Amino acid sequence: MCASVHKSLGNQISNIRSLTTDDWDTKSLLYMKLGGNANFKEFIKAYSLELEIPIVKYRTKAAEYYRMMVY
């Protein structure tokens, strides 16, 4: 279910990777190390957005800033 929500946001908003079916090149591994679920959860918590629905949370200025830091 979570993957479908993230996919619906589009690649410019949320990138997802499968451990079993996707290729993990060096760039993808670096993005996951710098970003990733745990890091994003901590970041978004600092902005009191952890209870927002994904479509709101991932389209905030805070999330946009996070993407810029990671990429």
N, C-alpha and C positions, 0 to 999 in steps of 0.2 A: 504494500500500500504506500509506504513512504516513497519508494522509488518512483511510482507513478505521479505522485504530487510533485516531486522534484523535476521529473521529465516535463511535466506540463508547464513549469516555469520557464523552460528554455535554457539552452546552454550558456547564454550570456548572463543568466541569473544564477543557475545552480548546475554544477557538473557532478555527475554520478558515474561510478565505475563499478563493474562487477568483478569480484575476485576470481570468478571462474570463466567468464566469457570475453572479457575485455583484455586488450594488450596494455601492459603497464610499462611505458617507456620512462626514461629518466625524468623527463619533464613532468609527467603525470605523478610520479612518485614524489618529486619535489613539491608540487602543488599540494598533495595530500599531507606531506610533512609540515608544510607551512600553514596550510589551512586546516582541513579535516574537521570532523564533527566535534571533537572535544574542544579544540581551540575556538571554533565558531560559537559553541554554546557558552563558553566563558566570556567571550567578547560581547555577545548579544545580551548576556545577563547584566553586564555593566551599564547597558542602556535601558534596562528594565523592559526588554522586548520578548523575554522568553515565553510569555503566555500568549503572544500574538499568533494568529494563524499563519501558516507559511507564506501565503500570497501577500500578506501585509509585511511580515517580518523580513522577507528576502528582497523587498522593494523599498526598504527604508534607506535614508542617507547613510545610516550606520553600516548597513550591509554593503552598500555601494563602496564606502570607504574601505571596508574589510577586503572586498574583492580587489581593489586597487593596491592594497598592501601586499596581498598574496601574489598577484600577477605582475 
